[in-house]
Amino acid sequence: MAESFDLNQTDRLLTTTRAVRKRLDLNRPVPRELITDCIRIACQAPAGSNLQRWRWIVVDDPDLKMGLADLYRRAYEPYIAMQKDAVQRTGRSGANAIMDSSDYLATVLHQAPALVIPCSLGVPEGPQGSVAGFYGSVLPAVWSFMLAARSRGLGTAWTTLHLAFEAEARALLGIPDTVTQVALTPVAYYTGDTFKPGNRRPAEEITYFNGWKS
Ligand SMILES: Cc1cc2nc3c(=O)[nH]c(=O)nc-3n(C[C@H](O)[C@H](O)[C@H](O)COP(=O)(O)O)c2cc1C
């Protein structure tokens, strides 16, 4: 008989792994080994031809974290100004809470015990299939990293804004220009006990059987 999973546990992990911003414990150190454990698990994710061209940069040096956070903030300010303007015009529900917690993250990013930048060897180029293959061979591992972190009491938040200054981040960390950074996540223990499922569209509404439904 096939081994079974405890669906309560697996579904809870999958439905309650949130973007953690205000609940990052900025004062509790995170052991490097724990982050390496999460990376070990993450590397079970699929990758095209199993090439595993992912690399993980864990930044826990205060000056480097400050350098990265400054880049993030440089990109964040014009981005959030635009978002706030759009929300004021359209009144998108739930947006204020996200912007409030995003403001907080931008302010404290350098204080997270670690910032993790997943990278992939190579640069995405060529037809859509190649680009899909490039990102599809690293982003599943990033999400697995976040799930592994969450199940160890660690919070993460997927961010990409620092990539507006990707070259500066590359210079800061000595990343070769043949390597692509794909995200940046703070890693910290989270405060509080648990998280609730997020606000998502009903699966029935976005699932089309046997072809596109217009
Ligand atoms: C590709 C991508 C880029 C994102 N970039 C940022 C970012 O730069 N800053 C940030 O605070 N959150 C960022 N997020 C987090 C999203 O805001 C978050 O996943 C979304 O609001 C859902 O949050 P929830 O899972 O907690 O419900 C990003 C998420 C993804 C998938």
The ligand as an ORCA input file, in Angstrom:
! r2SCAN-3c Opt
* xyz 0 1
  C       7.087     37.077     -7.584
  C       6.704     37.725     -6.275
  C       7.254     38.943     -5.926
  C       6.954     39.550     -4.704
  N       7.580     40.711     -4.351
  C       7.363     41.243     -3.121
  C       8.132     42.355     -2.683
  O       9.039     42.837     -3.374
  N       7.880     42.840     -1.442
  C       6.943     42.289     -0.608
  O       6.768     42.782      0.520
  N       6.212     41.219     -0.993
  C       6.403     40.678     -2.230
  N       5.726     39.539     -2.601
  C       4.771     38.906     -1.656
  C       3.324     39.075     -2.084
  O       2.887     40.362     -1.766
  C       2.510     37.998     -1.336
  O       2.933     36.730     -1.760
  C       1.019     38.123     -1.600
  O       0.542     39.362     -1.122
  C       0.244     37.000     -0.925
  O       0.507     37.037      0.452
  P       0.039     35.871      1.423
  O       0.586     34.600      0.867
  O       0.604     36.201      2.766
  O      -1.464     35.829      1.394
  C       6.036     38.928     -3.814
  C       5.492     37.681     -4.159
  C       5.835     37.066     -5.345
  C       5.277     35.697     -5.668
*
